[in-house]
Amino acid sequence: MLDNIAGKASTECLTLFRHLMVDIVVSSSYGYRLGAVTKWAMDVEDPLSTAINDFPKRGILVILLIKHIVVLLTCMSSA
């Protein structure tokens, strides 16, 4: 994949490594070739890689939402 780019375009290393790790984990755990790096090279979305990318953001949003709900409930009960 990187041979095709050959310095003609920039590469997002963290995204490349995330897709590579998804391929490695799925292959070693389940014996299945997911092809996340190949899909990424062809600009095709891989749902598992996307979910792994979104997981930390989702966790932060859920924690913030819970904290705001607790504050609102505390304010409502004291009023």
Phi and psi in degrees as a GROMACS rama.xvg file:
@    title "Ramachandran Plot"
@    xaxis  label "Phi"
@    yaxis  label "Psi"
@TYPE xy
-68.5236  -25.0435  LEU-2
-63.8376  -33.3657  ASP-3
-70.0301  -34.7519  ASN-4
-75.1525  -48.636  ILE-5
46.0435  45.5112  ALA-6
79.2023  5.03951  GLY-7
-79.6536  -23.9063  LYS-8
-142.749  158.134  ALA-9
-78.2375  155.145  SER-10
-124.003  131.922  THR-11
-79.1366  103.347  GLU-12
-63.832  -41.5583  CYS-13
-64.2298  -38.8676  LEU-14
-66.9807  -43.0121  THR-15
-60.1661  -45.7681  LEU-16
-66.8725  -35.9627  PHE-17
-61.5656  -46.7873  ARG-18
-65.123  -38.5978  HIS-19
-63.2503  -44.1462  LEU-20
-65.8301  -35.5855  MET-21
-61.8664  -45.1032  VAL-22
-60.1766  -44.4491  ASP-23
-67.0627  -46.3692  ILE-24
-65.4353  -44.8706  VAL-25
-64.6774  -40.365  VAL-26
-66.5089  -45.1691  SER-27
-75.0086  -31.5754  SER-28
-83.3292  -39.8812  SER-29
-118.979  -6.24232  TYR-30
68.7334  24.7418  GLY-31
-115.397  134.088  TYR-32
-90.3102  103  ARG-33
-75.2892  -39.2503  LEU-34
76.7754  33.7787  GLY-35
-64.0299  -38.7669  ALA-36
-67.4666  -41.5323  VAL-37
-63.281  -42.9316  THR-38
-62.7334  -41.6884  LYS-39
-63.1769  -39.0425  TRP-40
-65.8519  -28.7908  ALA-41
-96.0777  10.059  MET-42
59.1311  36.7969  ASP-43
-105.598  133.028  VAL-44
-72.6785  133.818  GLU-45
-105.227  114.708  ASP-46
-58.9946  -37.3441  PRO-47
-67.483  -43.0807  LEU-48
-64.4473  -37.7656  SER-49
-65.7236  -42.1859  THR-50
-63.4598  -41.4755  ALA-51
-65.1872  -37.5961  ILE-52
-67.367  -38.2819  ASN-53
-82.5576  -16.2211  ASP-54
-57.0108  -50.2886  PHE-55
-62.6344  -38.9864  PRO-56
-63.7733  -42.4446  LYS-57
-64.0595  -41.6238  ARG-58
-62.0414  -41.9161  GLY-59
-64.6114  -43.5028  ILE-60
-63.9477  -39.6199  LEU-61
-65.4484  -43.9225  VAL-62
-62.1655  -44.3509  ILE-63
-63.8035  -39.3562  LEU-64
-63.7785  -43.7248  LEU-65
-62.9994  -42.3984  ILE-66
-61.9822  -41.3069  LYS-67
-66.8225  -37.811  HIS-68
-64.8509  -42.0574  ILE-69
-62.3862  -42.7367  VAL-70
-63.3874  -44.1103  VAL-71
-63.3692  -43.3252  LEU-72
-65.8151  -37.0097  LEU-73
-64.1952  -43.1696  THR-74
-65.2842  -39.0632  CYS-75
-69.6919  -37.5919  MET-76
-74.5278  -26.0361  SER-77
-85.8149  -11.8564  SER-78
